[in-house]
C-alpha cells in the first residue's frame, strides 16, 4: 500500500510533521498523478487524528501539489506534457545553478553518500523496487542541491518537484531512465570531485533530458490515447497499453471480363 511507511515520530507540531512527510512523498514519486487521497486513510497510516492531516493537505493544495474540488475529492495534481516540458526548462536552469554553486562546497562525506545513494538506485532498479529507486534518486539530487546552501533556490526546486514528482510513477517499468553513454550520475560525481562546476552543471542538465526521454515518449502516448490509466484496488494505478486496431482490408473487386 502506498501509504505504508508514512509515520509521525512525535506528537509535537503534528501538522508540520504530517505536511513534511506527505510533501516528501509527493516529491519522491510515491503517489500517482490524479490519485485520490482520503484523509481518514492517511490519518490511520500515520497514527494521528484527521485534523493535522486535513490541515497539511490544505497547505499542499495551496502549494500546488494536491487539488481539492470538494472536502471529499482530494487528488494528486496532474501535469500535462506541455506543463512538464515547461517545468523541465525551469529545472534545467535552476538545478544547473544549484549544482554549480554546490560544486566547491561538497564534502568528502557528501561524496561518499552520493556514491552510496547511486549504488542503491542501481540496485533498486535491478531488483524491481521501483518506489525505492524513485525515493533514492530524489535524495541523490537534493543532496547536491542543498549543498549549494542557497535556501531560497532549494525551496523553489522543492516546489517544482512537488508538482513534477508524481510523474516519476510512470518511469518504472515502462520508461526506465536510459543513457547513450555512462549514467549521468556517474558523470556528475566525477565532475563534482574535480570541482568542475561547468561540467557538473552540464551533467545534471543532461541527466534531466536523457533520463526523462522515455517518460516524454510515454506521456505522448498517454495524451494520444494509446495508453490509458486504470485504477487499482489498492488505490494506485496501472498503465494499459491499447493494441492498435487492425485496419480492415477492402474486399477485392472481381476483375472485369
C-alpha positions as CSV (number, residue, x, y, z in Angstrom):
1,X,0.0,0.0,0.0
2,X,1.4,3.4,-0.9
3,X,0.6,4.9,2.5
4,X,2.8,2.3,4.2
5,X,5.9,3.8,5.8
6,X,4.4,7.2,6.4
7,X,4.9,7.8,10.1
8,X,5.0,10.7,12.6
9,X,7.5,10.1,15.3
10,X,6.3,12.8,17.8
11,X,3.0,14.3,18.8
12,X,4.7,17.7,18.8
13,X,3.7,20.0,16.0
14,X,1.8,17.3,14.2
15,X,0.6,19.4,11.2
16,X,4.2,20.3,10.3
17,X,5.3,16.7,10.6
18,X,2.4,15.3,8.5
19,X,3.0,18.1,5.9
20,X,6.7,17.3,5.7
21,X,6.0,13.5,5.3
22,X,3.4,14.0,2.6
23,X,5.4,16.7,0.8
24,X,8.4,14.4,0.5
25,X,6.3,11.5,-0.6
26,X,4.9,13.7,-3.4
27,X,8.3,14.9,-4.5
28,X,9.8,11.4,-4.4
29,X,7.1,9.9,-6.6
30,X,5.2,7.8,-4.0
31,X,1.8,8.9,-5.4
32,X,0.3,8.7,-8.9
33,X,-0.8,11.8,-10.8
34,X,-4.6,12.1,-10.3
35,X,-4.6,9.6,-7.4
36,X,-7.4,10.2,-4.9
37,X,-6.3,10.6,-1.3
38,X,-8.5,10.0,1.7
39,X,-7.9,11.9,4.9
40,X,-9.0,9.1,7.2
41,X,-6.7,6.6,5.4
42,X,-3.7,8.9,5.8
43,X,-4.5,9.6,9.4
44,X,-4.8,5.9,10.1
45,X,-1.5,5.1,8.3
46,X,0.3,7.9,10.3
47,X,-1.3,7.2,13.6
48,X,-2.7,10.7,14.0
49,X,-6.1,12.3,14.1
50,X,-7.7,13.6,11.0
51,X,-7.2,17.3,12.0
52,X,-3.5,17.6,11.3
53,X,-3.8,15.6,8.1
54,X,-6.6,17.9,6.9
55,X,-4.5,21.0,7.7
56,X,-1.4,19.5,6.0
57,X,-3.5,18.7,2.9
58,X,-4.9,22.2,2.7
59,X,-1.3,23.5,2.8
60,X,-0.3,21.2,0.0
61,X,-3.3,22.3,-2.0
62,X,-2.0,25.9,-1.7
63,X,1.4,24.8,-2.8
64,X,0.1,23.1,-5.9
65,X,0.9,19.5,-5.1
66,X,-2.7,18.5,-4.4
67,X,-6.0,19.5,-5.9
68,X,-9.3,19.8,-3.9
69,X,-12.6,20.1,-5.7
70,X,-14.6,19.4,-2.5
71,X,-13.8,18.2,1.0
72,X,-14.2,14.6,-0.2
73,X,-12.4,15.0,-3.5
74,X,-8.7,15.4,-2.9
75,X,-6.4,14.3,-5.7
76,X,-2.7,14.4,-6.6
77,X,-2.1,17.2,-9.1
78,X,-1.6,16.2,-12.7
79,X,0.8,17.7,-15.2
80,X,0.2,17.8,-19.0
81,X,3.1,17.1,-21.3
82,X,3.3,20.8,-22.2
83,X,3.5,21.7,-18.5
84,X,6.1,19.0,-17.8
85,X,8.3,20.4,-20.6
86,X,7.8,24.0,-19.3
87,X,8.9,22.9,-15.8
88,X,11.8,20.9,-17.4
89,X,13.2,24.1,-18.9
90,X,13.0,25.8,-15.5
91,X,14.5,22.8,-13.8
92,X,17.5,22.8,-16.2
93,X,18.3,26.4,-15.3
94,X,17.7,26.2,-11.6
95,X,19.1,22.7,-10.9
96,X,22.1,23.5,-13.1
97,X,22.6,26.7,-11.0
98,X,22.2,24.8,-7.7
99,X,24.7,22.1,-8.8
100,X,27.2,24.8,-9.9
101,X,27.0,26.5,-6.6
102,X,27.3,23.2,-4.7
103,X,30.4,22.1,-6.5
104,X,33.0,23.8,-4.3
105,X,31.1,23.1,-1.1
106,X,30.5,19.4,-1.2
107,X,32.5,17.4,1.5
108,X,34.1,14.0,1.5
109,X,31.1,12.8,3.4
110,X,28.8,14.1,0.8
111,X,30.7,12.3,-2.0
112,X,30.6,9.1,0.0
113,X,26.8,9.5,0.5
114,X,26.3,10.3,-3.2
115,X,28.1,7.1,-4.2
116,X,26.0,5.1,-1.7
117,X,22.8,6.6,-3.0
118,X,23.7,5.9,-6.6
119,X,24.5,2.3,-5.9
120,X,21.2,1.9,-4.0
121,X,19.4,3.4,-7.0
122,X,21.0,0.9,-9.4
123,X,20.3,-2.0,-7.0
124,X,16.7,-0.9,-6.7
125,X,16.2,-0.7,-10.4
126,X,17.7,-4.2,-10.9
127,X,15.5,-5.7,-8.1
128,X,12.4,-4.1,-9.4
129,X,11.9,-2.0,-6.2
130,X,10.6,1.0,-8.2
131,X,9.4,3.0,-5.2
132,X,12.9,2.8,-3.6
133,X,14.5,3.7,-6.9
134,X,12.5,7.0,-7.1
135,X,13.0,7.7,-3.4
136,X,16.8,7.2,-3.7
137,X,17.0,9.3,-6.9
138,X,15.2,12.2,-5.1
139,X,17.6,12.1,-2.2
140,X,20.6,11.9,-4.6
141,X,19.6,15.1,-6.4
142,X,18.6,17.1,-3.4
143,X,21.8,16.2,-1.5
144,X,23.6,18.1,-4.3
145,X,21.1,21.0,-4.4
146,X,21.0,21.5,-0.7
147,X,24.8,21.6,-0.6
148,X,24.6,24.8,-2.5
149,X,23.5,26.5,0.7
150,X,21.0,28.6,-1.3
151,X,17.9,28.2,0.8
152,X,15.5,30.1,-1.5
153,X,16.7,28.3,-4.6
154,X,16.2,24.9,-2.9
155,X,12.8,25.9,-1.8
156,X,11.8,26.8,-5.4
157,X,13.2,23.4,-6.6
158,X,11.2,21.6,-4.0
159,X,8.0,23.4,-5.1
160,X,8.7,22.3,-8.7
161,X,9.4,18.7,-7.7
162,X,6.2,18.7,-5.6
163,X,4.3,19.0,-8.9
164,X,6.7,17.0,-11.0
165,X,7.4,14.2,-8.6
166,X,4.2,12.1,-9.1
167,X,5.2,11.7,-12.8
168,X,8.1,9.6,-11.6
169,X,5.5,6.8,-11.0
170,X,5.4,6.5,-14.8
171,X,9.1,5.7,-15.1
172,X,9.1,2.1,-14.0
173,X,8.9,-0.3,-15.7
174,X,7.8,1.4,-18.9
175,X,10.1,4.4,-19.1
176,X,13.2,3.4,-17.1
177,X,15.9,6.1,-17.4
178,X,18.5,5.1,-20.0
179,X,21.6,6.9,-21.2
180,X,23.5,6.6,-24.5
181,X,26.8,6.7,-22.6
182,X,27.6,6.4,-18.9
183,X,24.9,7.0,-16.3
184,X,24.8,10.8,-15.9
185,X,25.0,10.4,-12.1
186,X,28.5,8.9,-12.6
187,X,29.5,11.7,-14.9
188,X,28.1,14.2,-12.4
189,X,30.0,12.7,-9.5
190,X,33.3,12.7,-11.4
191,X,32.8,16.4,-12.3
192,X,32.0,17.3,-8.7
193,X,35.1,15.5,-7.4
194,X,37.2,17.5,-9.9
195,X,35.4,20.7,-8.6
196,X,34.5,21.3,-12.3
197,X,31.3,23.4,-11.8
198,X,30.6,23.8,-15.6
199,X,30.9,20.1,-16.2
200,X,28.7,19.3,-13.2
201,X,26.1,21.7,-14.3
202,X,26.1,20.1,-17.8
203,X,25.9,16.6,-16.3
204,X,22.8,17.4,-14.2
205,X,21.1,19.1,-17.3
206,X,22.0,16.0,-19.4
207,X,20.5,13.8,-16.7
208,X,17.2,15.7,-16.9
209,X,17.0,15.3,-20.7
210,X,18.4,11.8,-21.2
211,X,16.9,10.3,-18.1
212,X,13.4,11.6,-18.9
213,X,13.4,10.9,-22.7
214,X,11.3,7.7,-22.4
215,X,9.0,9.5,-19.9
216,X,8.3,12.1,-22.5
217,X,7.6,9.4,-25.1
218,X,5.2,7.6,-22.7
219,X,3.4,10.8,-21.9
220,X,2.9,11.5,-25.6
221,X,1.3,8.0,-25.9
222,X,-1.0,8.8,-22.9
223,X,-2.1,12.1,-24.4
224,X,-2.7,10.3,-27.8
225,X,-4.9,7.8,-26.1
226,X,-2.6,4.9,-26.8
227,X,-2.1,4.3,-23.1
228,X,-4.9,4.6,-20.5
229,X,-4.6,4.8,-16.7
230,X,-6.7,2.3,-14.8
231,X,-7.4,2.5,-11.0
232,X,-6.3,-0.5,-9.0
233,X,-7.9,-1.9,-5.8
234,X,-5.1,-0.6,-3.6
235,X,-5.7,3.0,-4.6
236,X,-2.9,3.1,-7.2
237,X,-3.0,3.0,-10.9
238,X,-1.7,0.8,-13.8
239,X,-1.0,1.6,-17.4
240,X,-3.0,-0.2,-20.0
241,X,-1.3,-0.2,-23.5
242,X,-4.0,-0.4,-26.1
243,X,-3.5,-2.7,-29.1
244,X,-3.8,-0.6,-32.2
245,X,-7.0,-1.5,-34.1
246,X,-6.3,-3.5,-37.2
247,X,-7.3,-1.8,-40.4
248,X,-10.0,-3.7,-42.3
249,X,-9.0,-4.6,-45.8
250,X,-11.3,-3.6,-48.6
251,X,-12.8,-6.6,-50.4
252,X,-11.1,-7.4,-53.7
253,X,-13.1,-6.5,-56.7
254,X,-13.6,-9.2,-59.2
255,X,-11.8,-8.5,-62.4
256,X,-13.9,-7.2,-65.2
257,X,-14.1,-9.6,-68.2
